[in-house]
């Protein structure tokens, strides 16, 4: 897959995929969140929290001229290692050791887009090697969280190359109010990390933000 030299994209999709509830699985979504928070993007760029939606993402991928994906992918590298995968190599690397169903689902999205002749002309994967996945309700591990700025720099480089340079927001400049393809503000990383119960509480009854638990005083 190559991008024609005269190619001028009008629809660029920046997609974060993964599951916020399983620690480093949330890397892709956290990258999109940070990009939205800190950078003003031109109108031809759409940011999307793709979560674990799988084939539901197909029409968005088919409509894109350029697709950039953030994800956590198990390459067998040291935790926190970033890889930048381009073009025809992306589907193969998305098929590395499976960590969750979302990766199989997104492989199917790429295959279906190719089958219909609507695969984006430019395709980039920015992936990180996770450290921890078996932590329900947990956040990114420090070694993975620290790689978000580097991942964003790679993404910004591609956006410039595609003719869509971003502008860093001023210190007091709030992100755009309308962000229909991003997740609920209640799951923003600051809230998510600050509101998690301590380890003992989470170990005893799980994380009450995601489990429907009655107050023990109301239990029969």
N, C-alpha and C positions, 0 to 999 in steps of 0.2 A: 504494500500500500504506500503510495507516494503522493505528496501534495503538489499539484501543478504550481509552477513559479508565478503564474498570473492569478492564482486563486485568491479571491477576496471573500472570506466567510461572512455570512450575514446572520448565522445562528450558531453560537458556540455554547455548548452545554458543559458545565463543570459540575461533576456528580460525585458526591460522597456516599459510599455504600458501606454497610456494616451494621452491627447491633450495639447501640450504646450501653445496653444492660450487661454486656459481657466484657468489661475491662477494655483491653487493647483492640477488641473487635470494633470499637467505636471510633478508631482513628480517622477513617475517611469522612465520617459525619462531622467530627470535630474540626477537621481541616476546612470544610466548607463553612462551618460556623465562624471560624476565625477569619476567613477571607471576607465574609460578609461584614463582620464587626469592624475590621481595620481598613478595608479598601473599598473605594467607590469604583464600580465597574461600568464600562460603557453599555449602552442599551442592547447591543447584540449578544451580550453574555448573560446566560441564565444560570443561577446557582440552584442546585437541588440536593436536598437531603433524600437520597434514594433508599435509605434504610435497608430493609431486606425484601423489597417489593418484587424483585425478580422480573417476570414477564410483564408486569404492569408498567415497567419502564420502557418497554419497546417503542411506543409511539414517540416518546421524547427523543430516544436515540435515533430513530429513523428520520426525525425532522432536523437533526443537527448536521451542520457542515463539519464541525470539529467537536470531538468529544475528549474531555480530560477527566480521568477517574482517579479519585483518591481511595485507597483501600489498605487494609492490613492483609498481607499475604505471606504464608509460610514458605519461604525459600530455603530454610535451613541455615540462614545466616545468623550472626550474633544479633541479639535483640537490639532494636533501634536502627538497624541498617536500612537505608533508603535505597530503592532502585527506581530508575526511570526507564520505562519500557515503551517502545514506540512502534507504531504500525502493526504489521502482521504478527509481531511477537506477542502482542497484548493478549489475544485469546489463549495462547499457550501458557503464559504466566498466570493468567486467571485460573488455569487448570492445574496449578501447582497443588501441593498437598492441601486437601480440602479442610477448612476449619469449621465451616458452617454451610447450611443450605443456600445462603445468599450467593455464594460463589458459583455453585452449580447453576442457580437461577440466572446469574448475569452472563455466564457462558452461553446459556440458551438465548438470551437477548441478543448477544453479538451474532450468534449463528443465524437467528431468525432475521436480523437486519441484513446480514449478508445474503441470505437466501432470497430475500425480497428485492435485492439490488439497492438497498437503502442504508448501507453501512456508511457512517461518516467518512469523509475524504481524509481526515486526519484523526488519528487515534493515539492517545497517550495514557499510560498508567503510571501513577506515582504511588508506589507501594512501600510499606514499612514491615519489617520483621517484628511480630509481636513478642512480648515477653510472657504475658499472662492472659489467659482466656477464661479460666475456670474460676471466675469471681463474679457471681451474680449481683448486680447493683454496684459493682466496683467501677472505678474510673481508669483512665489511662495510667499505666505505670510511668514513673518519672523519665526513664530512658526513652520511652516512646513519645510521651508528651513533649519532650525537649526537641523532637525532630519536626514538630509542626512548622516552625519558622522556615526551616530549610525546604520542607515540602512546598510551602507557599512560594518561596523564591523560584523554585522550579516551575510552578504553575504560572507565575507572573511572567517568567521568561517566555513561555509558550504563548501566553496571551499577547505579549508584545509582538512576537513573531507572526501571529495571526492577525495583526493590525488592530488589536483591542487592548491598548495599554491601560492599566489601572492607575488610579490616583489614591495615595494614602490619605485617609481621613484625618482631619485636624483633631487635636486632642479632645475637644469638647463637641465634636461633630457626631451626632447619633446616626446609626445606620438607617437606611430607608425604612419607613414604617411598613410599607407594603412589601412583604417577602413571601408570596404565596407558596413557594416550593421549599421553604425551610421549616424545620421542626418547631414545636411549641417552645416558647421562651422559658417555660417552667423547667425544661430539660437542658437549658444552657449550662455549660460546664461549671460555672461558679455556684449556681444553685444546686446542681446535681451533687457536687462534691461536699458542699457545706451541710446539706440536709441529710446525708446518709447517716444512719444510726452507727454507734460505735461497734467495734468488732464483736463484742460479747452479745449485744442486742441483736445484731444481724445474724449471728450464729444461732441464737436461741429460737427466734421466731421469723427470721427472714427480714427482708427490707419492706417496711410498711408502705413505702411509696408505690410499690408495685403489687402488693398482695392485699386482698380484701380481708383485713383482720379486724374483728370486733374487739373493743376494749375488753380486757380480761375481767373487769368488774361487771360487765354485762353478760358474761358467759353464764349459762345455767349451772 
